[in-house]
Amino acid sequence: EDEHGLLNVIVFPDLYSQQRHIVRGEPFIVIEGVLQKRNNTINLVAEHLWPLSEARAEFQIPDNLDHPDIKEIDVVAYQNEDTQTGLDHVRQVAPSSHNYR
């Protein structure tokens, strides 16, 4: 689960038996697999599993990447013709507040 919703992870018995110690013993794991969407349900069919500690070394970002200086990034705001109503379709993200008195 994350801020965008839920995702089911399907681990077939053969992979589970090979990687049971990771599935049951690690607090965080990296999963590689195939995404499937059926009836508005998203599933990830697992093909490979790694403990997060091992995956960091596997997927490490090289130090020599050329990152732009934040001051050089030009921020351009999108403005449509009717800026007053341009975001009417966006739903309120914050939950309703409660008064517990």
Backbone hydrogen bonds in HBPLUS format (Angstrom, degrees):
<---DONOR---> <-ACCEPTOR-->    atom                        ^
c    i                          cat <-CA-CA->   ^        H-A-AA   ^      H-
h    n   atom  resd res      DA  || num        DHA   H-A  angle D-A-AA Bond
n    s   type  num  typ     dist DA aas  dist angle  dist       angle   num
A0002-ASP N   A0005-GLY O   3.07 MM   3  5.55 156.7  2.13 148.6 155.4     1
A0005-GLY N   A0002-ASP O   3.23 MM   3  5.55 151.5  2.31 109.4 116.9     2
A0008-ASN N   A0042-ILE O   3.10 MM  34  6.40 168.9  2.11 159.0 155.9     3
A0044-LEU N   A0008-ASN O   2.71 MM  36  6.10 150.4  1.79 159.0 169.4     4
A0010-ILE N   A0044-LEU O   2.80 MM  34  6.02 163.8  1.83 146.8 152.0     5
A0046-ALA N   A0010-ILE O   2.86 MM  36  5.89 155.8  1.92 152.7 160.9     6
A0016-TYR N   A0012-PHE O   2.95 MM   4  6.11 164.3  1.97 158.2 163.0     7
A0017-SER N   A0013-PRO O   2.91 MM   4  6.02 158.9  1.95 148.5 152.9     8
A0018-GLN N   A0014-ASP O   3.26 MM   4  6.45 147.7  2.37 137.5 145.6     9
A0019-GLN N   A0015-LEU O   2.86 MM   4  5.98 152.4  1.94 152.4 160.5    10
A0020-ARG N   A0016-TYR O   2.75 MM   4  5.11  98.2  2.42 148.4 155.2    11
A0022-ILE N   A0019-GLN O   2.97 MM   3  5.42 134.0  2.19 110.5 122.7    12
A0023-VAL N   A0019-GLN O   3.06 MM   4  6.39 167.2  2.08 160.4 163.3    13
A0024-ARG N   A0020-ARG O   2.89 MM   4  5.91 170.2  1.90 158.8 161.2    14
A0025-GLY N   A0021-HIS O   3.00 MM   4  5.37 137.3  2.19 119.9 131.2    15
A0026-GLU N   A0022-ILE O   3.10 MM   4  5.27 155.8  2.16 137.6 138.1    16
A0052-LEU N   A0028-PHE O   3.23 MM  24  5.72 155.9  2.29 143.0 136.7    17
A0030-VAL N   A0050-TRP O   2.85 MM  20  5.20 162.1  1.88 152.3 158.4    18
A0050-TRP N   A0030-VAL O   2.99 MM  20  5.20 150.5  2.08 147.9 154.5    19
A0032-GLU N   A0048-HIS O   2.97 MM  16  5.13 170.0  1.98 148.8 151.3    20
A0047-GLU N   A0032-GLU O   2.74 MM  15  5.75 164.4  1.76 155.0 153.1    21
A0048-HIS N   A0032-GLU O   3.04 MM  16  5.13 156.2  2.10 146.6 147.2    22
A0034-VAL N   A0045-VAL O   3.06 MM  11  5.19 151.2  2.14 137.1 140.1    23
A0045-VAL N   A0034-VAL O   2.87 MM  11  5.19 167.8  1.89 152.9 150.0    24
A0036-GLN N   A0043-ASN O   2.77 MM   7  5.09 157.0  1.82 155.5 157.7    25
A0043-ASN N   A0036-GLN O   2.76 MM   7  5.09 168.1  1.78 157.0 161.0    26
A0038-ARG N   A0041-THR O   2.97 MM   3  5.31 157.4  2.02 152.7 154.8    27
A0041-THR N   A0038-ARG O   2.88 MM   3  5.31 149.5  1.97 115.6 125.4    28
A0054-GLU N   A0051-PRO O   3.05 MM   3  5.47 126.5  2.34 109.7 122.2    29
A0055-ALA N   A0051-PRO O   3.02 MM   4  6.27 157.1  2.07 154.9 162.3    30
A0056-ARG N   A0052-LEU O   3.06 MM   4  6.22 146.1  2.18 151.1 156.9    31
A0058-GLU N   A0054-GLU O   3.22 MM   4  6.49 155.9  2.28 144.3 151.5    32
A0059-PHE N   A0055-ALA O   2.84 MM   4  5.92 159.6  1.88 158.2 160.9    33
A0072-GLU N   A0069-ASP O   2.84 MM   3  5.39 150.7  1.92 117.3 126.4    34
A0073-ILE N   A0070-ILE O   3.37 MM   3  5.52 158.2  2.42 102.6 108.8    35
A0085-THR N   A0082-ASP O   3.17 MM   3  5.78 134.2  2.39 113.5 123.0    36
A0086-GLY N   A0082-ASP O   2.99 MM   4  5.84 110.1  2.50 143.3 161.2    37
A0088-ASP N   A0085-THR O   3.30 MM   3  5.35 168.2  2.32 113.7 112.8    38
A0090-VAL N   A0087-LEU O   3.11 MM   3  5.50 160.6  2.15 112.8 118.8    39
